[in-house]
Amino acid sequence: MAGRGDGGDGAGAPQHVFLLPEYLKDASKKMKSGLMFVKLVSPCSGEGALYLFNMCLPQLFEIKVFKEKHHSWFINQSVQSGGLLHFATPMDPLFLLLHYLIKAGKQGKFQPLDQVVVDDMFPNCILLLKLPELEKSLRHVTEEKEIGKKKYYKYSKEKTLKWLEKKVNQTMAALKTNHINVGARVQSAAFFGRHQISGDKEEDYIRYAHGLISDYIPKELSDDLSKYLKLPEPSASLPNPPSKKNSKMTAAQKALAKVDKTGMKSIDSFFGAKNKKKVGKI
């Protein structure tokens, strides 16, 4: 799927290439604004990031960008430089809501959700409140009270850590099912044969899954999760990869290395102390 960067029809407008799930193809046909790109806060960095809303379901997607140097796209009769490839993958909106719940939780009181999810910098955050089964999801990370048929919420760190532990376990299961190598052994496999690398340990899977989940939560919460999972400090048992510094020689250097240097003087001999002249005062 290729889309224009400014939504216009100008021939010079930049276009971008997206990989979307098959079922999103007809979303724009069903509704005038079936697919909506919005900028929301990143739950990890706190900065702005691009997301995609499918307003038909509705459903939230995160946008990942794959970039390589010296790549371009041929789109119809045009060539688009840059060669960026955008991926849209489904995302649990609770990760984005956590940003606001943690912030509001510092006040230590129950609040209605429409007063918690408020952001002047990213006003489209209110779209998160339209996602289905929102109240059911909030039970994983909040304490809840109902007064006069209106519900109030307060962030619960204890519940959140339990929920994140489940996410880590689900991620570990997916890694194992898809036979994905994890841990420092992946890095060392480039320097040692596969037959020298033993199977990944359970700790490797937990640490790797924790790292993936940490991309969607604040640093402080990531550290708390690490302690909650009782992750030990990373071990330095694997040897460092061999240095590649100056490992490659040019053709000229290789030729020079083969030359018979018998009788040749080192260039340093032309600049030795014996060639220095004394300089006197005038």
N, C-alpha and C positions, 0 to 999 in steps of 0.2 A: 504494500500500500504506500503510495507516494502522496504527500500533502504539501500545500504551499505554506510557507512560513508566515505570511501575513493574511492569509485567507482571501487574497485578491486573485484576479484573473490575468494580471500583467505577465507578459512573456518573460520579463526579467526577474520575476519574484522567485526567491530561493525555494527549493523543494526539499523535503526530507523523506527518508525511507523508514517505514515502520513495519515491524513484524507483530501482528495481532492474532489473538485466538480466532479460529474459524467462525465461531458463532457471532463475532462482532461485525461481520461483513454487512449484515442487513440492519444494524442498529441505527445508522444514519437515515435509512429509508423509512423506518417506522416512525421516527420523530424528527422534527426539524433540527433539533439540537441533541440528537441521540448520543453522540460522543462529544465530550467536552474536556479540553485540556485546561487544567487549572494549576496555579502555583500555590502550594501549601508548605507549611513548615516541615522541615525534615526532623523526625523524632530523635535522630542521633546528633546532628550538628546544631539544630535550632535555626538553621538558615533555610532560605527558600529552595524548593525542589519542584520539578514538574511531575504531575500526576494526571491520570486519565479517568474520567467518570463515564460509566455507561449508564445513562439516565433511564434506559428502558427497564433495567432490572430492579433497582440500580445496583451498581457494583464499582469498586475502586480498583485501579491498577497503578502500579508504580512503573516509571519509565527508566530503563537502563540504556546507556549509550555505549556501543562498541566502536572504538576508533583505532584506525591504523594509518600510518603515514603513507602518503603518495597513493591514495585511493580516490576514485571518483565513481559516480553513478551515471549510467546512460538511461535517461527517463524520456520516453517518447523521442522527440527530435532534439533534446537538449542534453548537455553534459553538466552535471552538478559536482563541483569540486568539494573536497573534504572527505567524501566517502563514509560519513557517519551512518551507523545502523542502529535504530532505536528499537528496543524490545518493550512490549507492554505485558506485564505479568500480574495476575491477581494478587492482592495484598490485603491482609487483615487490617481493617481500619482502626482497630483497637490500639494499634501501635501509635497512630497519629493522635488519637484521643488521649492517650497516656500523657502526652506533652502538656495538655491543658489540665488534666486531672491532677498531675503532680504539682503544677504551678498553683492551682487553686487549693490543693491540699495543705499548703503551707499556712493557710489561714485557719486550719483546724476546725472547720465547720461544714455542715451539710448545706449544699446549694443545688438549685435546679440546674439541669444540664445546659439550658439555653443561656445561663449566666456564667457557665464555666467555659464553654466553647465560644470564646469571643476573641477576635484578633483584628486589630486595625490594619496591620501590615498584610495579612492574608484573609481578607473578608470572606472568601469562598469556603472557609472552614465550616460554615453553616451547612454546607452540602453533606458533611459527615453525619449530621443529625437525621438525614433522610434515608440513610442506609437501613436495610431490613434487619430485624432481630437485634436492634441496637441495645435495648434494655436487657436482653438475655446475655449479651456479651459483657455488659458493664458489671455484671455480678462477679465476674472473674477478678476484677481489679478494684472494686469499690464496696463500701458499706452503703446500705440503702435504707431510706426511711420514706414512709408515705403519710402525708398530712393533707387531709381534705382532698383526696383523690389526685394529689400532685406528688410526684416522686422527687426526692432530694438525695444527692450523692456526695460521698466523701472518699477520697483516695485511700486505699488500704495497701500498704507496702507488703504486708504478710500475704495477702491474697495474690498480689501481683507476682511475687516471687514463686508461689506455687504454680501459677498459670504459666510463667516463663519456663519453669522446670519441665512442664508438659510439652512446651514448644521445643525445648532442647531434645527431649526424648523422641518426639516426632521427627525432628530433623536427623537425629542419629539413625533412626529406623530407615529413613529415606536414603541416607548415605550408604548404609549397609546393603539395602535392597538393590541399589544401583551399582554396587561394587566400586565405590569411589575411594581412592587412596587418600588418606588424611595424615596430618601430623608432619613432623620434620622429615620423615622418611621420603616424602614426595620430593622435597628439595634435594636430598642427598642422592636420589635415584638417578639424577643427571650425571653423577660422578662415579657411582658404583653400579654394577650390573644388577638387574632385577633379582637374580638368584641370590644376591647377597642381602636383600632387604626382606626382613621377616614381616609377618602379617601385622596389621595395625592393632594396637592395644585398645582396650575399652577407654582408657584415659585419653588417648588420641582422638577418639570419636567425640567424647564429651567436650574436650577443649575446642575441637574444630566446630562443633555445633554451637557452642557458646559464642565463638567468634562470629559466626553467621548471624545469630540472634542479636548480638551486640551492635550490628549495623543498623538496628531499628529501635534502639533505646539509648537514653543518655549515658554518658560515661560513668557517672556515679551509680546508676542502677546496674550497669554492667559489672562493676566491681562488687556490688552487693550480691549479684547473682553468682559470681565466681565463688564468693565465700559460702553462699547458700548451697552450692553444688559441691563444696569442699574440694575445689580444684587445687592441687599442689602447685608450687612454683615450677615453671618450665625447666626441664632438665637440660643440661649441656653435655649429655653423654655422647652425642653423635659428633664425629670429627668435622672440622671445618672443611668446606670444599676447597680443592687446590686452587691457588691463586692463578688467575689468567693474565696477570699483568705482564706485558712484554712477551706473551707466549707466541705471538705471530710475527714472522719476519717477512719483509718485502723480498721480491725477487732479487733486487740489487744487494740487499743485506746477505741473502743466501749465497750469491755469487762471490761477494767479498770474503765471506767466511771460508771459502774453498781456496782462496789465493794463497800461494806460498809466500809467507812473510819473512823468510830468511834474509837477513841483511838489511831489512827495513828498520828505520828509526821510528820511535814513537813520536807523535806530534808534540808530546810534552817536552821532548828533549830540546826543541827549538825555543822553549820559553823557560829554560832552567835558570838557576841562580848564577851560573858561570857567565851568562850573556848580559848580566846586569852591569851597568856602568856607574861609577861613583859620580855624584853631582856635588860640586863644592859651592860654597857661598861666594857671592860676588862682593 
